[in-house]
């Protein structure tokens, strides 16, 4: 654009110079022909001398002015474009904001309508539920009332039947109890006689069996006793022995002993432990978990 402006300015100045040269040439031609035609009319023409430096300066000035004008116009156009873009953006932002607000308003209207419909439906559902509840409540009240009356009638009949049955049962129980007491008395008398005879027989048998069991345990202990040299004649110790049903000894303590020598006492306790398992009770004799073993090595 600047080169085109320069060309236009140069053409303008060049045009001025050409016109001035033509005028000067015509003037010179008229002067040369005056000797041949004395009657030619002389037209005075004012000539102008063109200074090439002034032309260049003028061109430069015109170019500077044109450049400044063009730059100012371009700046004005740029500023106008920037302002127009800003205004356009603001309008677009405003339009988008208006559209957003409108969408939100429409959404709010839709949601409000939905809420209204939902609330109306909920209110109607509550009314229907309440009406149904009242109907059911009334039906239940009527049914409960009828059931209560029926229960009262049944309870009255039950009580009467129970009274009659209780009277019959009391009479029957009294008769049965009298018969039972009579049978018990007869049986008790027979049992007393049989028990007495059994006890006499068992006492004699148990005494012999228990003595046999005690001797077997004492013999087993004496066989496992390592007799200390300082044992006096007449030693007697009673030991409390805890055993399992198979005769395994799990604990031995001295209950009483006619010696205070700890070596002797410990040797007897070791003998009981070494005798494990002890002989089991013979048939007819009950097992005892804890027994008292009397140790008399001189017998």
C-alpha positions, 0 to 999 in steps of 0.5 A: 500500500505504501508503494502504491501511494509513492507511485501516485505521488511521483506520477503527480509531480512528474505530471507537473514537470512534464506540463512545465517542460511542454510550456517551456518548449513552446515558448522557445519555439516561438522565439526562434521563428520570429525572424521569418514571420514578423507578423506572428503574434507573440503570446507571453507565457509565464515559465516556471523553473522546477527544482528537482530537490523541491520535488523530491521534498514535496514527494517525501512530505506527501508520502509522509502525510499519506503514510500518517493518514493511512496509518491513522486510518488503519489504527482507527480501523483496527481499534474499530475492529477490536471494539466491534469484536469486543462488542460482538463477544459481549453480545454473544456472552449476553446472548449465551447468558440469556439463553442459559437463564432462559434454559434455567427458567424453563428447567425451573418451570418444568421442575416446579410442574413436576414437583406440583404433580408429585406433591399432588400425587403424594397428597392423593396417595396419603388421602387414599392411604388414610381412607383405607387405613380408616376402613381397615381400622373400622373393620378390625374394630368390628372383628375384634369386638366380635372376637371378644364376644366369642372369646367371652362365650368360649371362656365361659363354656371352658370354665364351666367344663373345667369346673365339671371336669375338676369335680370329676377329676377330684372324685377320681383322683381321690378314689385312685389315691385311696387305691394307690395308698393301699397298694403302696402300703402292701408293697412297702411291707413286702419291700421292707421284708425283702430289703431287710433280708437283702441287707443282711445277705449283702452286708455279709458278702460286702464285708468279705469282698471289701476285705479281700480288695483291701488285702490285695491293695496292701499286698501290692503296695508291700511288694513295691515298698523299698523298706528303709533299715530304720523301720521299727516293728509295729509301723502303721500308716493310713494313706489317702489314695486318689485313683482312676477306674482302671486303678491308676494312682493319680495322688497319694497323701499320708493321712496319719502314721505312727512315725514322723520319719519323713524318709519312711513316710516318703518310702510308703507313698512311693510304694503306693505310686509304684504299685499303680495300677492298683487292683480293681474292686471285685464284682459286687463292690462299688468303685471308690475314687478316693480310698484309705489304704492302711499300711501294716508291713508286719502283718 
